[in-house]
Amino acid sequence: MDSAQIDARQVAAYLDRLGVEPRARPTAPTVEALRDLHLRHLRAVPFENLSVHLGEAIVMEEGRLVAKVVEGRRGGFCYELNGAFGALLAALGFEVTLLAARVYGEEGRLGIPYDHMALLVGTAEEEEWLADVGFGTHSHYPLRWYDRGEQRDPGGVFRIVEAGPDAAGAAGFPTDLDVVRNGVPQYRLEVRPRALGDFVAGAWWHSTSPESHFTRSLVCSRVTQDGGRITLSGRRWKATDPEGRSTERELATDQEVLEVYRERFGIELARVPEARGGGADERE
């Protein structure tokens, strides 16, 4: 992945956004550094689709994605979060490959091509990891790429498995892989390397199509310091503890909604976004 658009100033500002003290900044692209940055990202940068409902353009350029996260103090959905995180990792010396995936929906149906973006990350130890800070509820740490057994994580029990003969890869590439959480397939990964521009059509579809869950619903969600999760879906506030126990309530006023965005997610908004479909996003 090309890191030319990410300069030293932006790298420093990004690490500040993640709460990395200057003296603790990565000096080598190690597994330990990757794990730390991955968890910090999930805690600091929310998974959100507010731009879709605020009429804000989603521009698939590294510099613009990083600027939204760092200077705009915002989050985003998969293309934005993994696109920006991938740019940061590449600038820090990690080997980063963009991968396309199709998300499993109702009744096990797969979504559109380029439905989701994930990252294959190589480290100084010559190990490869699946990193994904843009899928809502998912693993808190990167997953070992070549491990086909159970991988236990605070976010659940994960497996990366071959998708089977019905999903044979293109000529010269291995079979697609399914990422499974707690026994349920989450998405199907293509192993072929992709470029950021390949995801433009998917981002446009999810931002505009009435069939996209992102146009039908609002979500803003992040991992908490104790390993739980907080989510604002429209006006529904939900807090989940590390054991999975949750409490929910409806926010009554616009002021309450804006305060939650500001105080719990660090997002300053001039007005309350309203979902076109009036629903809540299930991919939390």
Secondary structure, 3 states (H helix, E strand, C coil): CCCCCCCHHHHHHHHHHCCCCHHHCCCCCCHHHHHHHHHHHHHHCCEECHHHHHCCCCCCCHHHHHHHHHCCCCCECHHHHHHHHHHHHHHCCCEEEEEEEEEECHHHCECCCCCEEEEEEECCCCCEEEECCCCCCCCCCCEECCCCCCEEECCEEEEEEECCHHHCCCCCCCCCEEEEECCEEEEEECCCCECHHHHHHHHHHHHHCCCCHHHHEECEEEECCCCCEEEEECCEEEEECCCCCEEEEECCCHHHHHHHHHHHHCCCCCCCCCCCCCEECCCC
